[in-house]
Amino acid sequence: MKDQEQPTTRPPEDEARDSHLYATVMVLFVSMLLIANVAATKLIALGPTWTPGGLHILPLVFDGGAVTFPLTYILGDCLAEVYGWKRARKAIILGFVVSALATAVFFLVGIAPADPSWGNQDAWMSVLGVVPRIVLGSLIGYLVGQLLNAKVLVALKNRAKPGSLWFRLLGSTVVGEAADTILFCTIAWAFAVDFPTLVNYIIVGYVYKVGLEAILLPITLRVIPWLKRREAQRNM
């Protein structure tokens, strides 16, 4: 499948003004990230227990953030491919700042005195009173992974041949998701779960995220050229 490689050139007077399409993609990007960060507080196990030779193969272990977090990489690919490194970096840093702010708000609300009649303080703390290691792992993994994803995508684009968009998208995801998954899982759960479970968690999470992007690649390959055409028309 051939992709459209035309650049989305912008007149100098438009450089400081972002299009509504860029703003929409950025809002979706940050929203998917926030949803994933809250969902990631729950570990999920699917399948019967199977540990041949002590190797923890089943059940498959992953966190709730796996539902939406891979979508941030697809949206990040759109930002980097259509709008370039600087504007993708802007969205990535904004997502980092908003995530850190949400964490701080959840922490402050959690330690605030609860009304005695409410009775849900323990439930709140167990979900939104996030463990500092999970927050730290999430923020570091996200920042490193997304920046690598965008950087690799732009670097591959500079050496691109016609029809190579699918390779750039998958190649950048393979690198970015590897860094993100390893950093998050290790920082958040090392020594909190046994080593076989940690390895299971890393492998399952990584394969799932890369696999989901591969499955959704036909959609991404249509969305990116569409965004390029719309931005090119806007800048004519």
Summary of the structure (lengths in Angstrom):
residues: 236
radius of gyration: 19.8
end to end distance: 26.5
largest distance: 65.0
contacts: 711
relative contact order: 0.16
helix: 72%
strand: 7%
